[in-house]
């Protein structure tokens, strides 16, 4: 804790100690409560966490008497339950609440042991939010039970009387009917008069209230049994509430809430005293420029009035006067908002306080039917500047930008405290900016230490955040923190220069520059003698949410958020590795990665963006799979460095041997094709048959056969199959031989596909009778080639092997092959078109083939009537093969 915070805490403790401590009263149960029925069924032990469960949770509220009665029975089932449930603690505010205990009984072997004694209670200040500079004046009545054992039942009851007068006799509450522990029996009742109309909204399948009227009272009852516990993690979005609960309110609409809030915190009048003098100074500084005045007033409230709230009693919701806040130079959100409204209005700028729920955000709309003042936990300001709404959070400090250019958090919905407002207002999303981090590693050789320079640029929201962080710490402390971060990655790293911070406040951009020296960057491989090094994009990994194994709840995301992270690695020689890209684009998030090289510089660029504040349950499997893939396969990069060997060349040098290999295969396949073409076909003896012209779907077949060689030749060129930098991508490492084997296989396979497609095209144009069988063979080879290429890449090349082929490509190849194979097997047009034999026969008069002893038939029409089958509904004949690695 900081020294200032310690001093403040000590002062508050002295104030608390000097006041008369509140006491716990011992009284009988109130007469107005109703008896609660017995229920003895217990939950299964396998469902009980922390060693105990609630046998009964009973709460009865007498709204008009402002009294709330609570009756609890805990049953301990294990030693863990003794530890976790042997203390009774009740929080209350003595300013307006009185605590009466009626009973504390420990049941052992079905025999009661009374433990209720006033002396057993210790009443102490309970300031859970003091670390956030909020003092609420609440206390906790603590009773630590002695001699508690496994199997005991702890039963106690108490009544809290009194309600915060700030609510002006209004009643609103969130009644929870479920907790993290199992509850065997739950009973909740609200007792009021018929004149008070309560509206109820049930959440998460909560039961509807049973409403009865008797003797001038109206009772709302909720009773449930065997309620399981709910387990939540810290990964859900802030608005997510899985517990069964009911919101109750006697407000009819948001307009009534506005009227109540304006009575509590009316629009401030003209400033007086010292505050009026401050207004004069602000006006003098701004001249006649209202935008300058606006910005100066905002900066003054944000940076010169420290955040501190004394929220005792009615000041939980009532703001101190602007004059008081200015004089004491501190205040909480409503104090600072009221002060800012007063300053802006003093220069004629229309401004209002706005109530916000920072957790529910737009989900506060779920409570439209039960509006209430207790639904808000924050206050901000909206001002009208140049005819547009400008949203300001006075509790944010060190905001950059000029004029009305201010980042505003993603609060989404707010209730403007302006007469006549009857509904919540949508708040537009601000430009949140991003974090752009560039780490540059400069490698001279394997022995000299590696220089690491880190340049990080923060903009908009991120600039505001880091500016506040830097202001709260000394430069030495910040430098130690940054060095510790990299020290967890590199054991021998040292800072070689001071941290440089460049703050462009007007542009709201902060740049930090760090300089380090890493002395043990490389590790030497004992087998090959080569040096190895690697990187892992920790910055990206840390921004990814952690997901439980079988999460059934939405996952909260930091929104809006963009992280741009680049690793630059400068080597003495040119890099000789293939470039790579990988992208994920979903509705709620995006991830992009690209690996590029330019001479001696390698760039690994990552970008992660969250486009929503949560991932819904129905998208959880997809999200979890993407996160796992990113963590496991996309963030690491390892490489070999052999300082004694020269690089094999830049990307412009050609692999002559592989080119020669492809040409030799082309000659071989051409020779085979000629042999097959000139082989006499079996149908030659049948004589001449007039072929049908090429038409219909056969035109697409021809276009596909013509396009395939061109496409594959283009992939040879653009894919750098024959460049030495691809051939030597893995040097002589453990993956070098498998990589070269796969590359050779791909060159051979694609060369064969080119020759095969050209051969089939010639046969198609010649209408050769052997085409159908050979083109079916082409389709079969294409499917087998793509499949085998994927298997080889996945088996032999372990590093990111999934990148070498596409599942989509394989499926597409199979579908095409199936469709066109079926067509060539069944279509009559195929049978009537591809009838030309080798050697080719020429047409002769029909009668010259007749025996002179055979009768001459009647002449037939020159028209040949044929029956055709429906051709497949495909619009292309694209045959694909594996893309180059």
ZIGI-V734431 format. One record per pair of residues at least 24 apart in sequence whose C-alpha atoms are under 6 Angstrom apart, sorted by the first residue. I is the first residue (numbers start at 1). J is the second residue. Records with the same first field share a line. If there is no record, write none. Layout:
BEGIN
I: J  J
END
This chain:
BEGIN
24: 99
25: 100
26: 100  101  102
27: 102
28: 102
29: 102
50: 80  81
51: 77  78  80  81
52: 76  77  81
53: 181  182
54: 183
55: 183  184  185
56: 185  186
57: 186
58: 186  187  188
59: 188
60: 188  189  190
61: 190
62: 191
63: 191  192
64: 192
66: 161  162  163
67: 160  161
68: 159  160
69: 158  159
70: 157  158
71: 156  157
72: 155  156
73: 154  155
74: 153  154
75: 153
76: 150  151  152
77: 150  151
78: 150
79: 150
86: 145
87: 143  144  145
88: 142  143
89: 141  142
90: 140  141
91: 139  140
92: 138  139
93: 138
95: 313
96: 162
97: 161  162
98: 160  161
99: 159  160
100: 158  159
101: 158
102: 157  158
103: 156  157
104: 155  156
105: 154  155
106: 153  154
107: 152  153
108: 152
133: 308
134: 308  309
135: 309  310  311
136: 311  312
137: 312
166: 314
171: 249  250
172: 248  249
173: 247  248
174: 246  247
175: 245  246
176: 245
177: 244  245
178: 243  244
179: 229
180: 229  230  231
181: 229
182: 227  228  229
183: 226  227
184: 225  226
185: 225
186: 223  224
187: 222  223
188: 221  222
189: 220  221
190: 219  220
191: 218  219
192: 217  218
193: 217  218
194: 218
197: 250
198: 249  250
199: 248  249
200: 247  248
201: 246  247
202: 246
203: 244  245
204: 244
206: 244
235: 555  556
236: 554  555  556
237: 555  556
238: 359
239: 359  360
249: 370
251: 371
253: 371
254: 371  422  423
255: 421  422
258: 417
264: 318
268: 342
275: 323
291: 403
295: 403
302: 394  395  397
303: 397
305: 329  330
306: 330
307: 331  332
308: 332
333: 379
334: 379
337: 380  381
350: 383  384
351: 382  383
352: 381  382
353: 380  381  417
354: 379  380  381  414  415  416  417
355: 379  414  415
356: 414
358: 411
361: 411  412  413
362: 412  413
399: 464
400: 505  506  508
401: 505  506  507  508
402: 506
407: 461
432: 460  461
433: 459  460  461
434: 459  562  563
435: 563  564
436: 564  565
437: 565
438: 565  566
439: 567
440: 568  569
441: 569
442: 570
443: 570  571
444: 572
449: 518  519
450: 517  518
451: 516  517
452: 515  516
453: 514  515
454: 513  514
455: 512  513
456: 511  512
457: 510  511
458: 509  510
459: 508  509
460: 508
463: 509  510
492: 518  519
493: 517  518
530: 642
531: 640  641
532: 639  640
533: 638  639
534: 637  638
535: 636  637
536: 635  636
537: 635
553: 617
554: 615  616  617
555: 614  615
556: 613  614
557: 613  614
559: 610  612  613
561: 609  610
562: 608  609
563: 607  608
564: 607
565: 605  606
566: 604  605
567: 603  604
568: 602  603
569: 601  602
570: 600  601
571: 600
573: 600
574: 599  600
575: 600
576: 725  729
577: 729
588: 612
651: 725
653: 723  724
654: 722  723  724
655: 722  723  724
680: 838
681: 838
684: 837
688: 841
691: 832  833  835
692: 832  833
700: 876
701: 877
704: 877  878
705: 757  761
709: 754
719: 884
738: 796
767: 834  836
768: 834  835  836
769: 834  835  836  837
772: 824
776: 821
779: 817
786: 881  882
804: 885
827: 869
828: 868
END
